[in-house]
Amino acid sequence: MIRLPPGVRAAGRWVQGRARWGLARLLMSRSRGRVVHGPFRGMVLSDSPYPGRLLRLLLGTHELELHQAIERLVAAGFRTIINCGAARGYYAVGFALRCPQAQVIAFEALADMQADIARAARANGVDTRIALRGICNPTTLQDALSNAVPPVLVFADIEGDELATFDNDVVTCLARASVLIETHDERVPGTTEQLLKRFATTHRSEVYSPRDRTRDAVPPALASRLWRALSWLVVWVMQETRPASQRWLLFTPR
């Protein structure tokens, strides 16, 4: 492998960053800041300090692996949706839009991200149905579950705290709930295997793995001559760098 000089690598990263920002600005303008594809199509997005992520959210290709599962979950008619690790609110707000009968509880430990969720909820007209809470741990999650109106969905992306949060007592409380968890075995080895074992008695499981993006995944909304010419760049920014061991686990009650 040829190692480029540090100055050349830095220049390459600068060019990549400028390309992402340029494409993000163009897509924000053309879409009027709304998601153009996927299960949360039409959702209003605000700017993000991460242009690559913003582009994937606008394109609606973020976590493309989950789209069919999300459509099934939306159709299930959940009355309570608990989002553990809500970040800037993509899923909390998206589920609130798609599930107008549901109350959403969004756990997010960082105050600045809570502010982002609140702004996104107001921009999409769902602020009265999203309750913001802080750290998600076994105690706070069980408290949320104890007052939840069924049927319940728990959607979790908690960056390596999966085993600590979904302990045996919590799993028992989730016997009648549907649960979708992003695992991070690169941080805590064995997480996926342990969670599959913990939920085996009460839930059926489905495992989703990351996959590469191709031109087939470019949203139909980008069908103009300009976007066809830029399709190679769109595919590039759609790619999500994920560890090979990362999985999503969907548990549905038996």
HUJO-V754218 format. One record per residue. RES is the residue in one letter. SS is DSSP state (~ for helix, > for strand, _ for the rest). Layout:
# HUJO-V754218
res ss
RES SS
RES SS
This chain:
# HUJO-V754218
res ss
M _
I _
R _
L _
P _
P ~
G ~
V ~
R ~
A ~
A ~
G ~
R ~
W ~
V ~
Q ~
G ~
R ~
A ~
R ~
W ~
G ~
L ~
A ~
R ~
L ~
L ~
M ~
S ~
R ~
S ~
R _
G _
R >
V _
V _
H _
G _
P _
F _
R _
G _
M _
V >
L _
S _
D _
S _
P _
Y _
P ~
G ~
R ~
L ~
L ~
R ~
L ~
L ~
L ~
G _
T _
H _
E _
L ~
E ~
L ~
H ~
Q ~
A ~
I ~
E ~
R ~
L ~
V ~
A ~
A _
G _
F _
R _
T >
I >
I >
N >
C >
G _
A _
A _
R _
G _
Y ~
Y ~
A ~
V ~
G ~
F ~
A ~
L ~
R ~
C _
P _
Q _
A _
Q >
V >
I >
A >
F >
E _
A _
L _
A ~
D ~
M ~
Q ~
A ~
D ~
I ~
A ~
R ~
A ~
A ~
R ~
A ~
N _
G _
V _
D ~
T ~
R ~
I >
A >
L >
R >
G _
I _
C _
N _
P ~
T ~
T ~
L ~
Q ~
D ~
A ~
L ~
S ~
N _
A _
V _
P _
P _
V >
L >
V >
F >
A >
D _
I _
E _
G _
D _
E ~
L ~
A ~
T ~
F _
D _
N ~
D ~
V ~
V ~
T ~
C ~
L _
A _
R _
A _
S >
V >
L >
I >
E >
T >
H _
D _
E _
R _
V _
P _
G _
T ~
T ~
E ~
Q ~
L ~
L ~
K ~
R ~
F ~
A _
T _
T _
H >
R >
S >
E >
V >
Y >
S >
P _
R _
D _
R _
T _
R ~
D ~
A ~
V _
P _
P _
A _
L _
A _
S _
R ~
L ~
W ~
R ~
A ~
L _
S ~
W ~
L ~
V ~
V ~
W ~
V ~
M ~
Q _
E _
T _
R _
P _
A _
S _
Q _
R >
W >
L >
L >
F >
T >
P >
R _
